[in-house]
């Protein structure tokens, strides 16, 4: 409830008619982006399971996000080919390679993840 109240205060503060300094706006925007990123990492950890539900964002980034891949885009789909990594079996077990994901701002192309 305290977090929701702080976010509500931030939204009221960002109202277009409110007068604020650029420094306060930048700090509040950074805090909001940090909260969003933290929530997305928590969601990723929940999806993967196997103890990653309580892992820190830095650990999730190192094990799953910080990876190289080859991207191919054709008329109907986007293909992302990841290299072989020790943590790919966890992504496979979570079903990331079988998810139906469409990207609306790219002509509703389908996203395919191929885990080495």
C-alpha positions in Angstrom: 0.0 0.0 0.0 2.9 2.4 0.8 4.4 1.7 -2.7 1.1 2.4 -4.4 0.7 5.7 -2.5 4.2 6.7 -3.6 3.4 5.9 -7.2 0.1 7.8 -7.0 2.1 10.8 -5.6 4.5 10.5 -8.5 1.7 10.4 -11.0 0.1 13.5 -9.5 3.5 15.2 -9.5 3.9 14.5 -13.3 0.6 16.0 -14.2 1.1 18.3 -17.3 -0.1 21.4 -15.4 2.3 20.9 -12.5 5.5 22.9 -12.4 8.5 20.9 -11.7 12.3 21.1 -12.2 14.0 18.9 -14.8 16.1 17.3 -12.1 13.1 16.0 -10.1 11.5 14.7 -13.3 14.7 12.8 -14.2 15.0 11.3 -10.7 11.4 10.2 -10.6 11.6 8.8 -14.1 14.7 6.8 -13.1 12.9 5.4 -10.1 9.9 4.4 -12.2 12.0 2.6 -14.8 13.9 0.9 -12.0 10.7 -0.4 -10.5 9.5 -1.6 -13.9 12.7 -3.4 -14.6 12.8 -5.0 -11.1 9.2 -6.3 -11.6 10.1 -7.8 -15.0 13.1 -9.6 -13.6 10.9 -10.9 -10.8 8.4 -12.2 -13.4 11.2 -13.8 -15.4 12.4 -15.6 -12.2 8.9 -16.8 -11.5 8.6 -18.2 -15.1 11.9 -20.0 -14.9 11.4 -21.5 -11.4 14.1 -23.8 -10.1 15.1 -21.4 -7.3 15.3 -18.3 -9.5 12.1 -17.0 -8.0 14.3 -15.4 -5.2 17.3 -14.6 -7.4 18.6 -11.1 -7.6 18.2 -9.2 -10.9 22.0 -9.2 -11.4 22.0 -13.0 -11.2 19.1 -13.4 -13.7 20.8 -11.0 -16.1 24.1 -12.9 -16.0 22.5 -16.3 -16.4 19.8 -15.5 -19.0 19.8 -12.0 -20.5 23.5 -11.4 -21.1 23.8 -13.7 -24.1 24.7 -13.4 -27.8 22.3 -14.3 -30.5 21.8 -14.1 -34.2 18.6 -12.4 -35.4 16.9 -13.1 -38.7 13.8 -11.2 -39.9 11.7 -12.4 -42.8 8.2 -11.4 -44.0 6.3 -13.2 -41.4 8.6 -13.9 -38.4 11.6 -12.9 -36.3 14.0 -15.8 -35.5 16.4 -15.4 -32.6 19.1 -18.1 -32.5 20.9 -18.3 -29.1 24.2 -20.0 -28.6 24.5 -23.0 -26.4 24.7 -22.1 -22.7 24.5 -24.0 -19.5 21.2 -22.3 -18.5 19.3 -23.0 -21.8 17.8 -26.2 -20.4 16.0 -24.1 -17.8 14.6 -21.8 -20.5 13.5 -24.9 -22.5 11.8 -26.4 -19.4 10.0 -23.2 -18.9 8.7 -23.4 -22.5 10.3 -20.2 -23.8 11.0 -21.9 -27.1 7.3 -22.8 -27.6 5.6 -19.5 -26.7 3.4 -17.8 -29.3 4.5 -14.2 -29.2 3.5 -11.7 -31.8 5.1 -8.2 -32.1 2.3 -5.8 -33.0 4.5 -2.8 -34.0 6.4 -5.0 -36.5 3.5 -6.0 -38.6 2.3 -8.6 -36.1 5.3 -10.8 -36.8 5.8 -13.9 -34.8 8.8 -14.2 -32.5 10.6 -17.5 -32.4 13.3 -18.2 -29.8 15.7 -21.0 -30.8 17.9 -22.1 -27.8 21.1 -23.8 -29.1 
